[in-house]
Amino acid sequence: MPTATNRDVSLHYETDGDGPTVVFVGDVGYGAWLWGWHYDALAGPYETVVWDLRGTGDSDTPAGPYDVATLAADLEAVLADHGVGSAHLVGAGLGGMIALRYAHEYARARTLTLYCTAASGDAVDGDALRSLSLDAGDTASLDGAFSPAFREADPDLLDRITEWRRADDATGEAFGAQAAAATGFEAPPLYEVTQPAEVYYGVDDPVVPVAAAESLADDLPRGTAEAVEGRHCCYVEHARAVTDRLTAFLDEHTDHEF
């Protein structure tokens, strides 16, 4: 499996497909399982890149603190290692913050798709964010991520998600370091982030309020907002509809760029 290095920190990533590159940037604590539904929808017509944030999965877990600037530099190391000239970025929560910082600081970002993301960590409910950690318990940690209807509809899927999380999620100090990066984030001047951007938000997300996500979309020069039923992982809960729209968005902004 390929690895990139940023200041002696090894960063694991995986790729699939052949075409314009789409990079998935994970949320606090969550492993690469989070992107399985998107990966299946896009790999083929697009090259997909999924990487483990420091502290997650097979990447190194250096001592904290972490910050978004360092995590954006990790992303640059991954893309440079893989020889990516330009990429569409898809980020969730902390991953959306990393995508914003990356798009402002580096030249490879072509579009941004941001799930349940705020422009400031001050808008993030820290207690709700911490409740998503496996440290809160297998069942309790899913409450803020998925609606009751989703959790009750397919218990077998919830069991599989729990297994994936136990294998790959960040816990303990690593989760805390990632959470601190999210709650300590302040976006760069958003008027300077000029890439086409779509912001999706969960209408019942306990971590990122609706108003914060809508404000982010309003402040991005080419941003649009889309409400999704569900909580902090609404884009998983409604993966088919979300990935259909994502594919259309990427197709719209691919032919003239690559």
C-alpha positions, 0 to 999 in steps of 0.5 A: 500500500502506498504511503506518503511522508510529511515531516517523518509522519507516514500517511497511508492512502489507497487509490482506485479507478482511472480518470480525473482524481477525486480525493476523500478527506475524512472527519474526526475519528473516522477511518476510510470506511466512511467513504465506501459508498462514495468510492464504489460510485466514483471509482472507474470514471474517476480515480479515487484517493482515500487517505488516513488522517494522522492518528487514523487507520494505518497512518502514523499517530504522532503526539498532538496537538494537531491543527488544520494547517498541518493536516492540509500539508499532509494532504499535499504530501499525499497528492505529491507522492501520488503525482496528482496535478489537480484534484476534486476534494471531498471532505466531511467535517474536519475533512471539509476544513482541511479542504478549505485550507488546502484550496487556499494554500495549494494549487491542486484543488479544482472543486470542493464538496463539503459535508457538515462543515463550518468555517469556524471551530467556534460553531462546532458543538464540542460535546456533540463531536466528542460523543461520536468517538468510539470511546463513548461506546459502540452504540452511543457513538452512533446516535449523533451520526445517524438518525433513529430510522437509519439505525433501526432499518438495517441492524446488520449494516450498523454491526458492520460499521461498528466492526469497521470502526473498531479496525480503523477509527481514531480513539483516545488521544488521537481522537482528541487531537483531531477534535481539537484541530476541528474546534480550533479551526478558523477558515482563511478568507473565504472570498479567496477560495474561488473553486466551485463548491457544494456544501451539504448539511444534515438538518438534524446534525448535532455537531455543525448547526444548519446556520453554520453550514449555510453561512459557509456556502453563502460566503464562498464565492461559488458556493451552494448549499444542499440540505440532507435529512439526517445527522452528522453522517447524513451523506452516508445515510443518503449515499445514493442521492448524495453521490448521484448529485456529487457525480453530476457536480464533478462531471460538470466541472471536469471536461474543461479542466482536465 
